[in-house]
């Protein structure tokens, strides 16, 4: 009789996520539940209530700022991408695939807010683990005290997003600024130029 293999839940989860994708934490499932709980939402745009938006996107800011973000940015969004992502681990023909070995992929910076419910640190870290196999520069940054709305909320003064290419690993791997992603506010300017 062979002895049973003993592994921790974390080791099994890590092995499973490497093979099939990234397991979804409860907070991510709760963030997606307004869309995923009704199969008919796959083919329609789904609005969020303020409470749903606050949990999923604006949980790291005060209620006043959350309401301002909701009024400014919350619009009904298509359900199909969430259904594709949720079924990616079960569907071998999923549309939600990433070619992590693509040699033409440019540098990638994965940014995660410490309190992000929609894409928690475990998902960001698992994505980084898969993407760092690529020959292109791959970095990950966890922004303390921030949630999923970290690019649109007023928390930049509290916990700014570091300049792209500022990590030691980037310098060691020969960061090529000409391949850097452009800054969203000014497409003619690289992220590094925009953030000094």
C-alpha positions as CSV (number, residue, x, y, z in Angstrom):
1,X,0.0,0.0,0.0
2,X,1.4,3.4,-1.0
3,X,1.5,6.2,1.5
4,X,-0.9,9.0,0.8
5,X,0.7,12.2,-0.5
6,X,0.4,14.9,2.1
7,X,0.1,18.5,1.0
8,X,-1.4,21.6,2.5
9,X,-4.5,23.3,1.0
10,X,-2.3,26.2,-0.1
11,X,0.1,23.8,-2.0
12,X,-2.8,22.1,-3.7
13,X,-4.4,25.4,-4.5
14,X,-1.1,26.7,-5.9
15,X,-0.6,23.6,-8.0
16,X,-4.2,23.8,-9.3
17,X,-4.0,27.5,-10.1
18,X,-0.8,26.9,-12.1
19,X,-2.5,24.2,-14.2
20,X,-5.9,25.6,-14.7
21,X,-5.9,29.3,-14.0
22,X,-6.5,31.2,-10.8
23,X,-9.0,30.0,-8.3
24,X,-11.5,32.8,-7.4
25,X,-11.5,34.0,-3.8
26,X,-14.9,34.7,-2.0
27,X,-14.4,38.4,-2.4
28,X,-14.0,38.2,-6.1
29,X,-17.0,35.9,-6.4
30,X,-19.1,38.4,-4.3
31,X,-17.9,41.2,-6.6
32,X,-19.0,39.3,-9.6
33,X,-22.2,38.0,-8.2
34,X,-24.5,40.8,-9.4
35,X,-23.7,39.6,-12.9
36,X,-23.0,35.9,-12.4
37,X,-26.1,35.0,-10.4
38,X,-28.4,35.3,-13.4
39,X,-27.3,33.4,-16.6
40,X,-29.4,35.8,-18.7
41,X,-26.9,38.5,-17.8
42,X,-24.3,36.9,-20.1
43,X,-25.9,38.7,-23.1
44,X,-26.8,42.0,-21.5
45,X,-25.4,45.1,-19.8
46,X,-25.7,44.9,-16.0
47,X,-26.0,47.9,-13.8
48,X,-24.6,47.9,-10.2
49,X,-26.4,49.4,-7.2
50,X,-24.4,51.8,-5.1
51,X,-23.8,49.1,-2.4
52,X,-22.5,46.6,-5.0
53,X,-20.2,49.3,-6.5
54,X,-18.9,50.3,-3.1
55,X,-18.1,46.7,-2.2
56,X,-16.4,45.9,-5.5
57,X,-14.7,49.1,-6.4
58,X,-14.8,51.8,-3.7
59,X,-14.4,49.8,-0.5
60,X,-11.1,51.6,0.4
61,X,-12.5,55.1,0.4
62,X,-15.1,56.9,2.5
63,X,-18.8,56.9,1.6
64,X,-18.7,60.4,0.2
65,X,-15.9,59.7,-2.2
66,X,-17.5,56.3,-3.0
67,X,-20.8,58.1,-4.0
68,X,-18.8,60.5,-6.2
69,X,-17.0,57.6,-7.9
70,X,-20.3,55.8,-8.4
71,X,-22.0,58.9,-10.0
72,X,-19.0,59.5,-12.2
73,X,-17.9,56.1,-13.3
74,X,-20.6,53.5,-12.8
75,X,-22.4,52.5,-16.0
76,X,-24.0,49.2,-17.0
77,X,-21.3,46.9,-18.3
78,X,-21.5,43.7,-20.4
79,X,-21.8,40.5,-18.5
80,X,-20.1,38.3,-21.1
81,X,-16.4,38.9,-20.0
82,X,-17.3,38.0,-16.4
83,X,-19.0,34.7,-17.5
84,X,-15.9,33.9,-19.7
85,X,-13.5,34.5,-16.8
86,X,-15.6,32.6,-14.3
87,X,-15.8,29.6,-16.6
88,X,-12.2,29.7,-17.8
89,X,-11.1,27.0,-15.3
90,X,-13.8,24.6,-16.6
91,X,-13.9,25.3,-20.3
92,X,-10.8,24.2,-22.4
93,X,-12.1,26.3,-25.3
94,X,-12.5,29.5,-23.3
95,X,-12.2,32.9,-24.9
96,X,-10.4,34.0,-21.8
97,X,-6.9,32.8,-22.5
98,X,-3.6,34.5,-22.2
99,X,-0.5,33.5,-24.1
100,X,2.1,34.0,-21.3
101,X,4.9,32.9,-23.6
102,X,4.3,35.5,-26.4
103,X,7.7,36.9,-27.2
104,X,6.1,40.1,-28.6
105,X,4.6,41.0,-25.3
106,X,5.9,44.2,-23.9
107,X,6.7,45.0,-20.3
108,X,3.9,44.2,-17.8
109,X,3.2,45.9,-14.5
110,X,0.5,44.2,-12.4
111,X,-0.9,46.6,-9.8
112,X,-3.0,45.4,-6.9
113,X,-4.6,47.4,-4.2
114,X,-4.2,45.9,-0.7
115,X,-8.0,46.0,-0.1
116,X,-9.1,45.1,-3.6
117,X,-12.2,42.8,-3.5
118,X,-12.6,42.5,-7.3
119,X,-9.0,41.3,-8.1
120,X,-7.5,40.4,-4.7
121,X,-3.8,40.0,-4.1
122,X,-4.0,36.2,-4.5
123,X,-5.3,36.6,-8.1
124,X,-2.7,39.3,-8.9
125,X,0.1,37.2,-7.4
126,X,-1.0,34.1,-9.4
127,X,-1.2,36.1,-12.6
128,X,2.3,37.5,-11.9
129,X,3.6,34.0,-11.3
130,X,2.4,32.9,-14.7
131,X,3.5,36.0,-16.5
132,X,7.0,36.2,-15.1
133,X,7.9,33.2,-17.2
134,X,7.8,35.5,-20.2
135,X,11.1,37.0,-21.4
136,X,9.6,40.5,-21.2
137,X,9.9,42.5,-18.0
138,X,7.1,41.6,-15.5
139,X,6.6,43.4,-12.2
140,X,4.0,43.4,-9.5
141,X,3.2,46.1,-7.0
142,X,0.8,46.0,-4.0
143,X,-0.4,49.4,-3.1
144,X,-1.1,49.7,0.6
145,X,-4.5,50.9,1.8
146,X,-6.1,51.0,-1.7
147,X,-8.9,49.1,-3.4
148,X,-9.9,48.3,-7.0
149,X,-10.6,52.0,-7.8
150,X,-6.9,52.9,-7.1
151,X,-6.5,54.5,-10.5
152,X,-9.6,56.8,-10.2
153,X,-9.9,57.5,-6.4
154,X,-8.3,60.3,-4.5
155,X,-5.9,58.0,-2.6
156,X,-2.8,58.8,-4.7
157,X,-1.6,61.2,-2.0
158,X,-1.9,58.5,0.6
159,X,-0.4,55.6,-1.4
160,X,0.9,56.7,-4.8
161,X,1.5,54.2,-7.6
162,X,5.3,53.9,-8.0
163,X,6.8,54.9,-11.4
164,X,6.9,52.2,-14.0
165,X,10.3,50.6,-14.2
166,X,11.4,51.8,-10.7
167,X,12.0,48.4,-9.2
168,X,15.4,46.8,-8.8
169,X,14.4,43.8,-10.9
170,X,13.6,46.1,-13.8
171,X,17.0,47.7,-13.7
172,X,18.7,44.3,-13.4
173,X,16.8,42.9,-16.4
174,X,17.6,46.0,-18.6
175,X,14.3,47.9,-18.7
176,X,13.8,49.2,-22.2
177,X,11.9,52.5,-21.9
178,X,11.1,52.5,-25.6
179,X,8.9,49.4,-25.0
180,X,7.1,50.9,-21.9
181,X,3.4,51.2,-21.9
182,X,2.1,54.7,-22.5
183,X,0.6,56.7,-19.7
184,X,-3.2,56.8,-20.0
185,X,-3.4,60.5,-19.4
186,X,-1.0,61.4,-22.2
187,X,-0.5,58.7,-24.8
188,X,2.6,60.5,-26.3
189,X,4.4,60.2,-23.0
190,X,5.8,57.0,-21.4
191,X,4.7,56.2,-17.8
192,X,8.2,57.0,-16.6
193,X,8.2,60.4,-18.2
194,X,4.8,61.2,-16.7
195,X,5.9,60.2,-13.2
196,X,9.5,61.4,-13.2
